[in-house]
Amino acid sequence: MADDSQRNFRSVYYEKVGFRGVEEKKSLEILLKDDRLDIEKLCTFSQRFPLPSMYRILVWKVLLGIIPPHHESHALVMKYRKEQYWDIHHALRVIRFINDSTPQVDIFLRIHQLESGKLPRNLAFPLEPEDEVFLAIAKAMEEMVEDPIECYWLVSCFVNQLNSKHKDSLQQLPKVLEQYLNIEDNRLLMHLKTCAAMSKLPYDLWFKKCFAGCLPESSLQRQVLFFFLSVCSYIVIKITELTLLLTWK
């Protein structure tokens, strides 16, 4: 009982002095101590709180299915992931799709294309719109993740999740955005419509790129995984509203 009282006192004190994340970090550490990580609880935590930088990559890899929830398998699975990455990397060098001067994000794109069976016949083929989206997300992720192999798998699995689970939702978001603005800030919506700006805003691109290249990487570090982890698009719409307001200011 005394321990609970002391913990509650510390929580209140930390919040008052601006260190609210201390208790959140402890809660996450408790979740990460389980032999088998609870995906649902990690999803819920990620939706409610920003992930501490020291655990961010680990949680992202687990939630994206890059590594399994069992701790004892993490090292072995990542070893296989690295071998797979370098095997495809070598194959792309052999067929002269990449070389020593190829930018890292372009290498990620070619590996992803080869893995998904969409590698063009030669480099002269123009990029598809989905390739541009991949590159935008890859550039943002590259700023957040130091290890290139981890970075590739995070980008690739994130894009795969986005396309497989949320492709239909993406088409609905512009309509949802207008409905949300009508409720939350009708004056702003009317102004955008009056000056014919609503139809010209690149919000469709914002959604497809998950705001990569639109918001600073420091913001994306906290928000990027919310896009597909959240059961609804509420957080995405809130970010869009902020982007709209910043744009028009």
N, C-alpha and C positions, 0 to 999 in steps of 0.2 A: 504494500500500500504506500509505504514511504517512497519507494522507487517511482511509482506512478505519479505521486504528488510532485516529486522532484523533476520528473520528466515534463510534466505539464507546466511547471513553473519555468523551466528552461525554454519550452516552446514559446510561451507568452513573452518572455524576455527577449529571445532572439527576434521575434516578429517586431517588437517595439524598437529595437535598435537596427532594424533593416536587414537581418540575416535570416530571412524566412526559409531560404533554401537549405539550411543546415538540417532540419528535421526531414525535409523531402529527400535529401541525399541519404540519410540514415534509412529511410523507408525503402529506397531503391536498393541499397546495399543488402538489406534483409531479403528482398526478392531475389537478388542475384546469388545468395548463398545456397538456395535450394539446389539439390542434386539435379532435379529436372526443372528447368525454368518454366514458370507459368506464363504462357504467351498472352493469355487473356488479361492477366493482371498487369503485365508489362505494357500492353496496349492501352489499358485504362490509365496507367501512370503517365505514359507518353502524351496522352490527350489532355491530361489535367495539369501537368507540370513540365517545365523545361528540363531536358536531360543534362546532368552535369557533364562537362566536357570529357572527364576521365572515363566515363562509362558510355558515352554517346555511341561510339563506333560498335562496341559490343552489342548494345541493345538493338541498334539498327540492323546488324548482321543477323541476329536471332529473329527479329520481327519480319525481316525480308526473306527468311528461309535460307540464307547463305550458309549458316551453320545450324545444327539441330539444337533443341533445348537441353540436351544432355551434356553436362560439362566435360565428361571424360572423352567425348567425341570431337570436341572443338578443334584440337590440334591436328588430329588425323584428317578431318574434313577440310580444314584450311590447307593442309599439305596437298590434298587432291585438287583443290581449287587452284592452287599455284601451278601445279603440274599441267592442269588443263589450260590455264592462261598461257603458259610458255610454249606448250605444244601448238596452240593456234597462232601465237605470235611468230613462232618459227615458220609455220606453214605460210603465213602472209609474207614473210621475208623471201621465202623461196619463190613465190609467184609474183614477187616484186610489187606488192601492194603497199608495203611500208619499208622504210629504211631508217638510217640513223638520224636523219633530219626531220622525220615525220613528227608533228606535234603529238603530245600524249593523248589528247582528246580524240584526235583523228585515228590513232591506234585503237582506242576504245571502241570507236564506231565500227571500224573494219572487223574487229574481233566479234562484236555483237552481230554484225551483218552475216559473217560466216557461220556463227553459231545458229542463227535463226534462218539460214538458207536464203538470205537476201543480198548476198554479196554480188555487186554488178560484174559484168563480164570484164570491164576494164575501168581504169581510173577516169576515163573521159566522160563517163556517164554522170549527168548532173545529180545532185543530192535531192532526195525526196523530202517533202515537208516533214515526215516523221524523223528523218535523219537530222534535220535542223533542230528539231525538238530535243533529240538525243544529245546533240552537241551542246545545246544551251544548258541542259541539266548536268552534263559531264563537266562543263567549265565551272559551274557553280560548285559541284561536288569536289572538284580538284582543289578548290580553295579551302575546303574543309577537312580533307583527308590526305595525309602525307604519303601513305603507302599506295603506290600505283595499282597494285593487284587488288587490295581491299577497295580502292576507289572504283575500279572497273566493275567488280561484282556488285557493289552498292548501286551504281548507276544502272547496270544491266537489269538487275532484279527489280529495282524501283520502276524502271520503264516497263518491264514485263507485267508487273502488278498493275500499273496504271492502265495499260492497254487491255489487259484481260479482265480486270474487275471494275474499271471505272470509265471505260470508253463511252458507254451509253450516257452515263451521268454527265460527262463533259459537255455533251450537246445540250443538256438542259440548264446548265449553269448560267448562260446569258439571260435566259428568261427568269430564273430564280433571282438573279442579281437585280433585275428591274423590279420584281415584286418586293424584294427586301428593301430597296431604296424607297419604294412607294410607301412602305410602312414606317421606316426609320427616319427618312429625310425627304419628304415629298417635295420640298422647295428645291432641293438640289436636283432631283429627278426632273422636275418641271423646267428648271433652268437648262439642263442638258438637252432636253427635248426641244425647247424653244430655240436654242441656237444650233439645233441639228447636230449636236456633238455626240449624242448617245450612240447613234449608229456608226460613228466614225472612231470611237474609242477602241483600242486594240485589246479589249478584255478577252476576246476569244483566244488570242495568242497568250495572254497572261495565264489563262486556265490550262491551255495545252502544255505550256512550259512550266507549270506549277510555280510561276513567278520567278523562275531562274532568269537572271539578266534584267529583272524588273525591280527586285528588292535586293538590298545588301546581303552578302553571304552570312553576316552575323545574325540577321533576322531569319534567314532560311535554316540555319542550324537548329533553331527552335521550332520552326513551323513546317519544314519540308515534308516530314513524314505524316503530319496531321492530314494531309490531303487524302490519303487512302485508308488511314487507320480509323478515322472518324466515321461513325455510321451515317452522318449527315454532312452536308456541305456548309454548315454554319460557320466554321472557322475560316474556310476559304472565302466565304462572302465577306466576313469581317475584314480580312486582309485586303480584299478587293476594294471595299469601301474606303479603307485607309489610303490605298494607292490612288483612288479617284480623288480624294480630298487633297492629297499631296500634289497630284498632277495639276489640279485646277488652282491651287494656291500659287 
